[in-house]
Amino acid sequence: MSTASHGEKSPHGARNSRAGSGVDPLSTVTRAMQGHSVSLSLAQLSATIFRKEGLEAWPQLMQLLQHSTHSPHIPEREMGLLLLSVVVSSRPEAFQPHHRELLRLLNETLGEVGSPGLLFYSLRTLTTVAPYLGTDDVPLARVLVPKLIVAMKTLIPIDEAKACEAVEALDELLESEVPIITSHLSEVLTFCLEVASNVALGDAIRARILCCLSFLVKVKSKALLKNRLLPPLLHTLFPIMAAEPALGQLDPEDQDSEEEELEIGLVGETPKHFAVQVVDMLALHLPPEKLCPLLMPMLEEALRSERPYQRKAGLLVLAVLSDGAGDHIRQRLLPPLLQIVCKGLEDPSQVVRNAALFALGQFSENLQPHISSYSGEVMPLLLAYLKSVPLGHTNHLAKACYALENFVENLGPKVQPYLPELMECMLQPLRNPSSPRAKERAVSALGAIGEEEEDLQPVQIQSLETLGVLARAVGEPMRPLAEECCQLGLGLCDQVDDPDLRRCTLFAALSGLMREGLAPHLPQITTLMLLSLRSTEGIVPQYDGSSSFLLFDDESGGEEEEELMDKDEEEEDDSEISGYSVENAFFDEKEDACAALGEISVNASVAFLPYMESVFEEVFKLLEVRGRGREREGCSACQDTDEEEEEEEQAEYDAMLLEHAGEAIPALAAAAGGDAFAPFFASFLPLLLCKTKQGCTVAEKSFAVGTASAQFVSRLLPVLLSSAREALEEWVTMGRLFSFLYQSSPDQVVDVAPELLRVCSLVLAESKIPPDTRAALLLLLTFLARQHTDSLHSALGSLPGDKARELQAALGLP
């Protein structure tokens, strides 16, 4: 194997080298792998070679695996199984013909309970092989399940971290398309419940086993019912969900934290939270008629308990039931269960009240529209709770706002009686000193209230504008809130269709804080702004009121007139349009969207490049809009005595636009880099070259020449030289440009040396040329004379005699 690493590059050459050396590299690997520090690296190297050569091309590998995995020496067997696990994971499909041999081997090694290393590497191998097992492999695979459970029980007390990794073997067997676990389902469930309920073990292994339980419920729910395994599962889960934290501590979701990423619902990766997820999975995958009769007695017992964490567990179970068993609850259980949740809002324990708020929020999400009819019972309780939360308790206030927001979203007109109190509660965090998180939740709740009450939509719009003003005024200290403000703004724009809301001034302000961090939101932001630019909403055609018709018209030409009407229907319709009027709000929307796009493009930098082309297209369309109404206005104004002045003014504006565009192109190129900008410049180039034609003005030619790029020198040099022959005012730029091109790509400049010399002979003869430009051109020609003597003399020969002598004298050539 070492010869393969340092010998010939070809795999066949490597094998020949190994065969001819007289040294068995596999035995070298075996000896080296006795050193544990390099064992994994050597196994991975072997796997890399195997991935390229395969079993057929490397038969010695199978011989080594056979020998080492059946060795009487445990260390050697461990190394063999390590190598096997790594090699199999590199190309599992290559071992499909050898599945029976592998399963028999694993049946032996999984029985070695005295060697944790053998057990661990055996389980890793089984994890890789399990997805590829077929129907013929089922009998041998089923035999492994009891031994797998024993192996896991052996590993857990020795090394919980490795045991967590080894549980993947059980996941893979559960997911297998062939029925391997079913016949041992009771044993697997018993093992999982024993580990999950063992408080002496670490949270990591218990949580990992509960994850495995969730997956078991998902794929084997019918088998659980058939084998009557649901009662022991539920009886084990409830004590885990009701477990109390250590003395003086709280569960993560009950702590009053200022962390920005704190979730409203269940937080953390403790056994308690994963046990609730198992119940959630049961509700999603079992018929409620089967689950609820078993669950409700336990639920009632927990809710009547004197221990607050028992009551909390009951409310959390209700919360997750509302998702999977929502229809069943809506039709049969909503009044009593909602009464339990409302009672929880008044519980003396804060942890129970938090769970009740979470449950109410889930009910509001999952039990619509039925729950809205209970607003008379729920809203007073929510308002009373909001008033009772001290301003400093951010997390408690956030939970209350979450429940309120979800409940109010679907109330419709029913929210009106509560508006004064609601607004007062929601504005409290905004008026008084409170955490940014509390303010964010309050503003979000205001958004939900505003959706149901159209009169409050101006509040939403003003809130976003105020956030944008604050972002610009406060600056850097507001950066931690920028992400949440951005999400809030996008959420409101999705929910409320209003031109004042679509002006997107908030996103422009936030881009100055977030910079390239705005990239994940750019698809949604640019789509929103492009829709604003494309929108024709608010554009109202004005019809000519002077049109009339005769009551008694001559019908002799009726048929001909009808044919004409059919042909020119659109023209006749539009002919009555005297103009268009646009509401101010929609003008402002488009104007602000353009300004916001410009600001975002500057602040987001390279992240904005993928959207540049589509944005350019839409913005340019606004510059080129010509409607029939505008054409009629133009016709009616053709006799205006100020026409010439207006045309001159428009031409001046066009020239300014051209000049600014010329400044923008190199700035974009510098920001994006040459390689990234080259495809865009290729599309600009034909437009630039049009401005170098004979009929174009000096300013237009200067603009076009000034935006040149070295990547396109072969196309540009002839144009640049033809421009330089004329009496232009941009000789300084031209001189510097050719000097730069010569430094970057001298061969391309040498190719046009004859034409360059002719131009220089004309330019240098001018008395008005600036001294620094003369010096730059002479320096360029001097470099040509020194480094490309033959090319320069050949070019001088093409000049008239007097011009050639003048250049030779200026350059000091003989």
C-alpha positions in Angstrom: 0.0 0.0 0.0 2.9 2.4 0.7 4.2 1.6 -2.8 0.9 2.6 -4.2 1.2 5.9 -2.4 4.7 6.8 -3.5 5.2 4.8 -6.7 3.6 5.1 -10.2 0.4 7.1 -10.5 -1.5 4.4 -12.4 -3.4 2.0 -10.2 -2.2 -0.9 -12.5 1.4 0.4 -12.2 0.9 0.5 -8.4 -0.2 -3.1 -8.3 2.7 -4.2 -10.5 5.1 -2.3 -8.2 3.7 -4.1 -5.2 3.9 -7.5 -6.8 7.5 -7.0 -7.9 8.8 -5.6 -4.6 8.6 -8.9 -2.8 7.1 -7.2 0.2 3.5 -7.8 1.1 2.1 -4.3 1.7 -1.0 -5.6 3.4 1.0 -7.3 6.1 2.8 -3.9 6.5 -0.6 -2.2 7.0 -1.6 -4.8 9.5 1.6 -4.2 11.6 1.2 -0.5 11.3 -2.4 -0.5 12.4 -1.4 -2.0 15.7 -0.5 1.6 16.6 -3.8 3.1 17.4 -2.8 6.7 16.6 -2.5 5.8 12.9 -5.1 3.0 12.6 -7.9 5.2 11.3 -5.8 7.1 8.8 -4.4 3.9 7.3 -7.9 2.4 7.1 -9.1 5.5 5.3 -6.1 5.3 2.9 -7.0 1.7 2.2 -10.6 2.7 1.6 -9.4 5.3 -0.9 -7.4 2.7 -2.9 -10.3 0.3 -2.7 -12.7 2.9 -4.0 -10.7 3.2 -7.1 -9.6 -0.4 -7.7 -12.5 -2.5 -6.3 -12.4 -6.0 -4.9 -11.7 -7.8 -8.2 -8.6 -5.7 -8.8 -7.3 -6.0 -5.2 -8.0 -9.6 -4.0 -5.4 -9.3 -1.3 -7.8 -6.9 0.6 -10.4 -9.7 1.0 -7.7 -12.0 2.2 -6.5 -9.5 4.8 -10.1 -8.9 6.0 -10.8 -12.7 6.2 -7.6 -13.2 8.2 -7.7 -10.3 10.6 -11.5 -10.4 11.4 -11.1 -14.1 12.3 -7.9 -13.8 14.2 -7.8 -15.3 17.7 -6.1 -12.1 18.9 -8.6 -9.5 20.0 -6.5 -6.4 19.0 -5.9 -7.8 15.5 -9.7 -8.5 15.2 -10.5 -5.0 16.3 -8.1 -3.6 13.6 -9.7 -5.9 11.0 -13.2 -4.7 11.9 -12.1 -1.1 11.9 -10.7 -1.6 8.4 -13.8 -3.4 7.3 -16.1 -0.7 8.6 -14.2 2.0 6.8 -13.8 0.1 3.5 -17.5 -1.0 3.5 -18.6 2.6 4.0 -16.5 3.8 1.1 -18.3 1.4 -1.4 -21.1 -0.4 0.2 -22.6 -1.6 -3.0 -19.4 -3.6 -3.8 -20.0 -5.9 -0.8 -23.6 -6.8 -1.8 -22.5 -10.2 -3.2 -20.8 -10.8 0.2 -23.7 -9.9 2.5 -24.2 -13.4 3.9 -20.5 -13.7 4.8 -20.6 -10.2 6.4 -23.8 -11.0 8.4 -22.3 -14.3 9.7 -19.2 -12.4 10.7 -21.2 -9.8 12.5 -23.2 -12.5 14.3 -19.9 -13.7 15.7 -18.4 -10.4 16.6 -21.5 -8.9 18.2 -21.3 -11.8 20.7 -18.0 -10.6 22.0 -19.4 -8.6 24.8 -16.0 -8.5 26.5 -14.6 -6.4 23.7 -16.3 -3.0 23.3 -14.1 -2.2 20.3 -15.3 -5.2 18.4 -18.9 -4.3 19.3 -18.5 -0.7 18.1 -16.9 -1.4 14.8 -19.4 -4.3 14.2 -22.3 -1.9 14.7 -20.7 0.7 12.4 -20.4 -1.9 9.7 -24.0 -3.0 10.2 -25.1 0.7 9.9 -23.5 0.9 6.4 -24.7 -2.5 5.2 -28.4 -2.3 6.5 -29.8 -0.1 3.7 -28.6 -2.6 1.0 -30.0 -5.7 2.6 -32.4 -7.7 0.4 -35.1 -10.2 1.1 -32.6 -13.1 1.0 -30.7 -11.5 3.8 -33.6 -11.2 6.2 -33.2 -14.5 8.1 -29.5 -13.7 8.9 -30.2 -10.1 9.7 -33.0 -10.9 12.1 -30.7 -13.0 14.2 -28.5 -10.0 14.8 -31.3 -7.9 16.5 -31.0 -9.4 20.0 -27.3 -9.3 19.8 -27.4 -5.7 18.7 -29.5 -4.9 21.8 -27.0 -6.7 24.1 -24.1 -4.9 22.4 -25.8 -1.5 23.0 -26.3 -2.3 26.6 -22.6 -3.2 26.9 -21.4 0.0 25.2 -23.7 2.5 27.0 -22.0 2.3 30.5 -18.5 2.3 28.9 -18.7 5.1 26.3 -22.0 7.0 25.9 -20.6 9.0 22.9 -19.8 5.9 20.9 -23.1 4.4 22.0 -24.9 7.4 20.5 -23.2 6.8 17.2 -23.9 3.1 17.3 -27.7 3.7 17.7 -27.6 4.6 14.0 -27.5 0.8 13.3 -30.9 0.5 14.9 -32.2 3.5 12.9 -31.1 1.9 9.7 -32.7 -1.5 10.5 -35.9 0.3 11.3 -35.9 2.1 8.0 -34.9 -0.9 6.0 -37.4 -1.9 3.2 -37.3 -5.5 4.4 -39.0 -6.6 7.7 -36.0 -7.1 10.0 -37.1 -5.4 13.3 -40.8 -6.4 13.3 -40.3 -9.8 14.9 -38.2 -8.2 17.7 -40.2 -5.0 18.1 -41.1 -5.7 21.7 -37.5 -6.3 22.7 -36.4 -3.1 20.8 -39.1 -1.0 22.5 -38.3 -2.4 25.9 -34.6 -1.6 25.5 -35.3 1.9 24.3 -37.7 2.6 27.2 -35.2 1.2 29.7 -32.5 3.6 28.5 -34.8 6.6 28.1 -36.1 6.3 31.7 -32.7 5.7 33.3 -32.0 9.0 35.0 -28.5 7.8 35.9 -27.4 8.0 32.3 -26.4 11.2 30.5 -29.0 13.4 28.6 -27.2 12.8 25.3 -27.8 9.0 25.1 -31.3 9.2 26.6 -32.2 11.9 24.0 -30.7 9.8 21.2 -32.7 6.8 22.2 -35.9 8.9 22.3 -35.1 10.1 18.8 -34.9 6.5 17.8 -38.3 5.9 19.5 -39.8 8.7 17.5 -38.6 7.1 14.3 -39.9 3.7 15.5 -43.3 5.2 16.0 -43.2 6.8 12.5 -42.4 3.6 10.7 -44.0 0.9 13.0 -47.1 2.6 14.3 -49.5 -0.1 13.2 -47.2 -2.8 14.6 -47.2 -1.0 18.0 -51.0 -1.1 18.1 -51.1 -4.7 16.9 -48.7 -5.9 19.6 -50.3 -3.7 22.3 -47.1 -1.9 23.0 -48.7 1.6 23.3 -49.6 1.5 27.0 -46.0 0.7 28.2 -44.7 3.4 25.9 -47.1 6.1 27.3 -46.5 5.0 30.9 -42.8 5.5 30.4 -43.0 8.8 28.5 -45.1 10.7 31.1 -42.5 10.5 34.0 -39.8 11.7 31.5 -42.0 14.6 30.4 -42.8 15.5 34.0 -39.3 15.4 35.3 -38.2 18.3 37.4 -35.0 20.1 36.7 -32.2 20.3 39.2 -32.9 22.2 42.4 -32.7 26.0 41.7 -32.9 25.6 37.9 -35.5 25.9 35.2 -36.1 24.3 31.9 -34.6 26.3 29.0 -38.0 27.5 27.8 -39.0 28.8 31.2 -35.9 30.9 31.7 -36.2 34.6 31.1 -33.4 34.9 28.6 -32.5 37.7 26.2 -31.0 35.3 23.7 -32.2 36.3 20.2 -32.5 32.7 19.0 -34.7 31.6 21.9 -37.8 29.7 20.6 -41.3 30.2 21.8 -42.1 26.5 22.2 -39.8 23.7 23.4 -36.2 24.6 23.7 -33.1 22.4 24.2 -32.2 18.8 23.7 -33.1 17.3 27.0 -35.0 13.9 27.4 -38.1 15.8 28.4 -38.3 17.7 25.1 -37.7 14.5 23.0 -40.3 12.6 25.0 -42.9 15.3 24.0 -41.8 14.8 20.4 -42.5 11.1 20.7 -46.1 12.0 21.7 -46.3 14.4 18.8 -45.2 11.5 16.5 -47.8 9.3 18.0 -50.5 11.9 17.4 -49.4 12.3 13.8 -49.2 8.5 12.9 -51.9 6.8 15.0 -55.7 7.1 14.7 -56.9 9.5 17.4 -59.6 7.0 18.3 -56.9 4.5 19.3 -54.6 7.0 21.0 -56.9 9.3 22.9 -58.6 6.6 25.0 -55.2 5.5 26.3 -53.8 8.9 26.7 -56.6 10.9 28.3 -56.6 9.0 31.7 -52.9 9.7 32.1 -53.4 13.3 30.9 -56.2 13.9 33.5 -54.0 12.5 36.3 -51.1 14.8 35.3 -53.3 17.9 35.1 -54.8 17.2 38.6 -51.4 16.7 40.2 -50.1 18.9 42.9 -46.7 19.0 41.2 -46.4 21.9 38.7 -44.2 20.0 36.3 -46.8 17.2 36.1 -49.4 19.9 35.1 -46.9 21.4 32.7 -46.4 17.9 31.0 -50.1 17.6 30.6 -50.4 21.0 28.9 -47.5 20.2 26.6 -49.1 17.0 25.5 -52.3 18.9 24.7 -50.3 21.3 22.6 -48.7 18.6 20.4 -52.0 16.7 20.2 -53.7 19.7 18.6 -51.5 19.1 15.5 -51.8 15.4 14.8 -55.3 14.9 16.3 -56.7 18.3 15.4 -59.8 17.0 13.7 -60.7 14.7 16.5 -60.3 17.6 19.1 -62.3 20.0 17.0 -65.2 17.7 16.7 -65.3 16.1 20.2 -63.0 17.6 22.7 -62.4 21.3 22.1 -64.6 22.8 24.9 -63.2 20.7 27.8 -59.6 20.9 26.5 -59.7 24.6 25.9 -61.1 25.1 29.4 -58.1 23.2 30.8 -55.8 25.5 28.9 -57.5 28.6 30.0 -57.4 27.3 33.6 -53.6 26.9 33.1 -53.3 30.6 32.3 -54.3 31.3 35.8 -52.2 28.7 37.5 -50.0 29.9 40.4 -46.9 28.4 38.9 -45.1 30.3 36.1 -43.9 27.2 34.4 -47.5 26.0 34.1 -48.7 29.4 32.7 -45.9 29.3 30.1 -47.0 25.8 29.0 -50.6 27.0 28.9 -49.6 29.9 26.6 -47.7 27.5 24.3 -50.7 25.2 24.2 -53.1 28.1 23.4 -50.8 29.3 20.6 -50.8 25.7 19.2 -54.6 25.5 19.5 -54.9 28.8 17.7 -52.8 27.5 14.9 -54.2 24.0 14.5 -57.9 24.2 15.6 -59.2 27.0 13.3 -61.9 28.1 12.7 -63.6 26.5 15.6 -61.5 28.0 18.3 -62.3 31.6 17.2 -65.8 31.2 18.5 -64.4 31.0 22.0 -62.9 34.5 21.9 -65.2 35.7 24.7 -63.5 33.2 27.1 -59.9 33.4 25.8 -59.4 37.2 25.1 -60.1 38.4 28.6 -57.7 35.9 30.0 -54.9 36.8 27.6 -55.4 40.5 28.2 -55.3 40.0 32.0 -52.1 37.9 31.6 -50.4 40.5 29.4 -51.2 43.2 32.0 -49.7 41.1 34.8 -46.3 40.4 33.1 -43.6 42.8 34.3 -41.8 44.6 31.5 -38.5 43.1 32.4 -39.7 39.5 31.9 -38.9 39.3 28.2 -39.5 35.6 27.6 -42.8 35.5 29.5 -44.0 38.6 27.5 -42.9 36.9 24.2 -44.9 33.8 25.0 -48.0 35.9 25.7 -47.6 37.8 22.5 -47.1 34.5 20.6 -50.4 33.1 22.0 -52.2 36.4 21.3 -50.8 36.8 17.8 -51.9 33.3 16.8 -55.4 33.7 18.4 -56.1 37.2 17.0 -55.0 36.3 13.4 -58.3 34.6 12.6 -60.8 36.6 14.7 -61.8 39.0 12.0 -64.4 41.5 13.2 -64.6 39.8 16.6 -61.3 41.6 17.6 -62.9 45.0 17.6 -64.3 45.0 21.2 -60.8 44.3 22.5 -58.9 46.8 20.3 -58.4 49.5 22.9 -57.0 47.2 25.6 -55.0 45.3 23.0 -53.3 48.4 21.6 -52.5 49.6 25.1 -50.9 46.3 26.0 -48.9 46.1 22.8 -47.7 49.7 22.9 -46.5 49.4 26.5 -43.2 47.6 25.5 -42.7 50.2 22.8 -43.2 53.2 25.0 -41.2 52.1 28.0 -37.6 50.9 28.3 -37.7 47.2 27.5 -35.6 44.6 25.7 -35.4 44.6 21.8 -36.9 41.1 21.8 -40.0 42.3 23.7 -40.4 45.2 21.3 -40.1 42.9 18.3 -42.7 40.5 19.7 -45.0 43.5 20.4 -44.6 44.8 16.8 -45.3 41.4 15.4 -48.5 41.1 17.4 -49.5 44.6 16.2 -49.1 43.2 12.7 -51.5 40.3 13.4 -54.0 42.8 14.9 -53.7 45.0 11.9 -54.4 42.2 9.5 -57.8 41.8 11.1 -58.6 45.5 11.4 -58.0 47.5 8.2 -58.0 50.7 10.2 -54.8 49.6 11.8 -52.9 49.1 8.5 -51.4 52.6 8.7 -49.9 51.5 12.1 -48.1 48.7 10.3 -46.8 50.9 7.6 -45.7 53.6 10.0 -44.0 51.0 12.1 -41.9 49.8 9.2 -41.0 53.3 8.2 -40.1 54.1 11.8 -37.9 51.0 12.0 -36.1 52.2 8.8 -35.6 55.7 10.3 -34.3 54.1 13.5 -31.9 51.9 11.6 -30.3 54.9 9.9 -30.3 57.1 13.0 -29.1 54.5 15.6 -26.7 52.7 13.2 -24.3 50.0 14.5 -26.1 49.4 17.9 -29.1 48.3 16.0 -27.3 45.6 14.1 -28.3 42.7 16.4 -32.0 43.5 15.6 -31.5 43.9 11.8 -32.2 40.3 10.9 -35.5 40.2 12.9 -36.6 43.6 11.5 -35.9 42.3 8.0 -38.0 39.2 8.6 -40.7 41.2 10.1 -40.8 43.6 7.1 -40.9 40.7 4.6 -43.7 39.0 6.6 -45.8 42.1 6.6 -45.2 42.7 2.9 -46.5 39.2 2.2 -49.6 39.7 4.3 -50.7 43.2 3.4 -50.9 44.5 -0.2 -50.4 48.3 0.0 -48.1 50.5 -2.2 -46.9 52.4 0.9 -45.8 49.1 2.4 -44.1 48.0 -0.8 -41.9 51.0 -0.9 -39.2 48.9 0.8 -37.5 51.8 2.5 -36.9 49.6 5.6 -34.8 47.1 3.5 -32.6 49.9 2.1 -31.9 51.2 5.6 -31.2 47.7 6.9 -28.8 47.0 4.0 -26.4 49.6 5.5 -26.2 47.5 8.7 -26.4 43.9 7.3 -24.2 44.5 4.2 -23.6 41.0 2.6 -25.6 39.5 5.4 -28.7 40.6 3.5 -27.9 37.9 0.8 -30.3 35.2 2.1 -33.2 37.7 1.8 -32.3 39.2 -1.5 -34.4 36.8 -3.6 -37.5 37.8 -1.7 -36.6 41.5 -1.5 -35.7 41.9 -5.2 -38.8 40.0 -6.3 -40.9 42.3 -4.2 -39.2 45.4 -5.7 -39.4 44.2 -9.2 -43.1 43.5 -8.8 -43.4 47.1 -7.7 -41.5 48.4 -10.8 -43.6 46.2 -13.1 -46.9 47.0 -11.5 -49.5 49.1 -13.5 -51.7 49.4 -10.5 -52.9 53.0 -9.9 -52.5 53.9 -13.6 -55.9 55.1 -14.7 -56.7 56.0 -18.4 -58.4 59.4 -19.0 -61.0 59.3 -21.8 -61.7 62.2 -24.1 -65.1 63.6 -22.9 -65.8 65.4 -26.2 -66.5 62.3 -28.2 -70.2 62.0 -29.3 -72.4 60.2 -31.8 -75.4 61.1 -34.0 -78.7 59.8 -32.9 -79.9 59.1 -36.4 -76.9 58.0 -38.4 -76.8 57.0 -42.0 -77.0 53.2 -42.2 -76.0 52.9 -45.8 -72.3 52.2 -45.0 -73.0 50.2 -41.9 -71.4 46.9 -43.1 -68.2 48.6 -44.2 -68.0 50.5 -40.9 -68.4 47.2 -39.0 -65.5 45.7 -40.9 -63.3 48.7 -40.1 -64.3 48.5 -36.5 -63.3 44.8 -36.3 -59.9 45.6 -37.8 -59.0 48.7 -35.8 -60.8 48.0 -32.5 -57.8 48.6 -30.3 -56.8 51.8 -32.2 -60.3 53.2 -31.8 -60.5 52.3 -28.2 -57.1 54.0 -27.5 -57.9 57.0 -29.7 -60.4 58.1 -27.0 -57.7 58.0 -24.3 -56.6 61.6 -23.7 -53.9 60.6 -21.2 -53.1 58.7 -18.0 -53.2 59.7 -14.4 -51.2 57.8 -11.7 -51.9 58.0 -8.0 -49.2 59.5 -6.0 -48.8 56.4 -3.8 -47.8 54.3 -6.8 -45.4 57.0 -8.1 -43.8 57.0 -4.7 -43.7 53.2 -4.6 -41.7 53.0 -7.9 -39.5 55.9 -7.0 -38.6 54.5 -3.6 -38.2 51.0 -5.0 -35.6 52.3 -7.5 -33.8 54.2 -4.8 -33.9 51.2 -2.5 -32.5 48.9 -5.2 -29.6 51.3 -5.8 -28.8 51.5 -2.0 -29.0 47.8 -1.5 -26.8 47.1 -4.6 -24.1 49.3 -3.0 -24.3 47.8 0.5 -24.8 44.2 -0.5 -21.9 44.4 -2.9 -21.1 41.1 -4.7 -24.1 39.4 -3.2 -26.3 41.6 -5.4 -24.6 40.7 -8.7 -27.0 37.7 -9.6 -29.9 40.2 -9.6 -28.2 43.0 -11.5 -29.4 42.0 -14.9 -33.1 41.7 -14.1 -33.0 44.9 -12.1 -31.3 46.8 -15.0 -34.0 45.5 -17.4 -36.9 46.7 -15.3 -35.3 50.1 -14.4 -34.5 50.8 -18.1 -38.1 50.0 -19.0 -39.2 52.8 -16.8 -36.9 55.2 -18.8 -38.4 54.0 -22.1 -42.1 54.0 -21.3 -44.1 55.4 -24.3 -47.9 55.1 -24.2 -50.5 56.2 -26.7 -51.5 58.9 -24.3 -48.0 60.3 -24.2 -47.8 60.2 -28.0 -51.1 62.2 -28.3 -49.6 64.7 -25.8 -46.5 64.9 -28.0 -48.6 65.6 -31.1 -50.7 68.2 -29.4 -47.5 70.0 -28.1 -45.7 70.0 -31.5 -46.5 73.7 -32.0 -45.0 74.7 -28.6 -42.6 77.6 -29.1 -40.3 76.2 -26.4 -39.7 73.0 -28.3 -36.1 73.7 -29.2 -35.2 74.6 -25.6 -36.8 71.5 -24.4 -35.0 69.3 -26.9 -31.7 70.9 -25.9 -32.5 70.4 -22.3 -33.4 66.7 -23.0 -30.2 66.3 -25.0 -28.2 67.6 -22.1 -29.9 65.2 -19.7 -29.2 62.4 -22.1 -25.5 63.3 -22.2 -25.4 63.4 -18.4 -27.0 60.0 -18.3 -24.5 58.7 -20.7 -21.6 60.2 -18.7 -22.9 58.7 -15.4 -23.4 55.3 -17.0 -19.8 55.5 -18.2 -18.7 56.1 -14.6 -20.8 53.2 -13.3 -19.4 50.6 -15.6 -15.8 50.7 -14.4 -17.0 51.1 -10.8 -19.0 47.9 -11.2 -16.0 46.2 -12.8 -13.8 47.1 -9.9 -16.3 45.9 -7.3 -17.1 42.6 -9.0 -13.6 41.7 -10.3 -12.6 41.2 -13.9 -13.6 37.5 -14.2 -17.0 38.0 -12.7 -17.7 41.2 -14.7 -16.4 40.0 -18.1 -19.7 38.4 -19.3 -21.6 41.6 -18.5 -18.9 43.7 -20.2 -19.2 41.5 -23.3 -22.9 42.6 -23.6 -21.9 46.3 -23.0 -19.2 46.3 -25.6 -21.3 46.5 -28.8 -23.2 49.5 -27.3 -19.9 51.2 -26.4 -18.4 50.6 -29.9 -21.5 52.3 -31.4 -20.5 55.5 -29.7 -17.2 55.6 -31.5 -18.6 56.0 -35.0 -17.8 58.9 -37.1 -21.1 60.7 -36.5 -20.9 60.6 -32.7 -19.8 63.6 -30.6 -16.4 63.9 -28.9 -18.0 63.4 -25.5 -19.7 60.1 -26.7 -16.4 58.8 -28.1 -14.6 59.7 -25.0 -17.2 57.9 -22.9 -16.9 54.8 -25.0 -13.1 54.7 -25.1 -12.9 55.4 -21.3 -14.7 52.2 -20.4 -12.3 49.9 -22.3 -11.1 46.6 -20.8 -7.8 44.8 -21.4 -9.7 41.5 -21.8 -11.2 42.8 -25.0 -8.1 44.5 -26.3 -8.1 42.7 -29.7 -11.5 44.2 -30.5 -10.9 47.6 -28.9 -7.4 48.6 -30.1 -8.4 49.3 -33.7 -11.3 51.4 -32.5 -9.1 53.3 -30.0 -6.5 54.0 -32.6 -9.0 55.3 -35.1 -10.4 57.6 -32.5 -6.9 58.8 -31.6 -6.3 59.9 -35.2 -8.9 62.5 -34.8 -8.4 65.8 -33.0 -9.8 64.6 -29.7 -9.6 66.3 -26.3 -8.8 63.1 -24.5 -5.2 62.6 -25.4 -4.2 62.4 -21.7 -6.5 59.4 -21.2 -5.4 57.8 -24.4 -1.7 58.1 -23.5 -2.2 56.5 -20.1 -4.5 53.9 -21.6 -1.9 52.6 -24.1 0.8 52.7 -21.5 -1.3 50.6 -19.2 -2.2 48.2 -22.0 1.5 47.8 -22.8 2.3 46.9 -19.2 -0.6 44.4 -19.0 -0.3 42.8 -22.5 2.7 44.1 -24.5 2.2 41.6 -27.4 -1.1 43.1 -28.3 0.3 46.6 -28.4 3.2 45.4 -30.5 0.8 43.9 -33.0 -0.6 47.4 -33.8 2.7 49.2 -33.7 2.6 50.6 -37.2 -0.8 52.2 -36.6 0.3 53.4 -33.1 3.4 55.1 -34.6 1.3 56.9 -37.2 -1.1 58.2 -34.5 1.8 59.2 -32.2 3.5 61.1 -35.1 0.4 63.2 -35.4 -0.2 63.6 -31.7 3.4 64.5 -30.8 3.4 67.2 -33.5 0.6 69.0 -31.8 1.8 72.0 -29.7 -1.2 71.8 -27.4 -0.5 68.4 -26.1 0.2 68.4 -22.3 3.8 67.7 -21.3 2.9 64.7 -19.2 1.0 63.2 -22.0 3.9 63.7 -24.4 6.3 62.2 -21.8 4.0 59.1 -21.4 3.8 58.5 -25.2 7.6 58.9 -25.6 8.2 56.5 -22.7 5.9 54.0 -24.3 7.7 54.3 -27.7 11.0 54.0 -25.9 10.0 50.7 -24.3 8.9 49.5 -27.8 12.3 50.5 -29.3 14.3 48.7 -26.6 12.3 45.5 -26.3 10.9 45.2 -29.8 13.5 46.8 -32.0 12.7 44.9 -35.2 8.9 45.6 -34.9 9.6 49.3 -34.3 12.0 49.8 -37.2 9.5 47.9 -39.5 6.8 50.3 -38.3 8.9 53.3 -38.9 9.5 52.2 -42.4 5.8 52.5 -43.1 5.7 56.2 -42.1 6.4 59.1 -44.4 10.1 60.0 -44.4 9.7 63.3 -42.4 7.5 61.8 -39.8 9.8 58.8 -39.3 12.9 61.2 -38.9 10.9 63.3 -36.3 10.1 60.2 -34.3 13.6 58.9 -34.5 15.0 62.2 -33.3 12.4 62.3 -30.4 13.4 58.8 -29.3 17.1 59.3 -29.8 17.3 56.5 -32.3 20.1 56.4 -34.9 
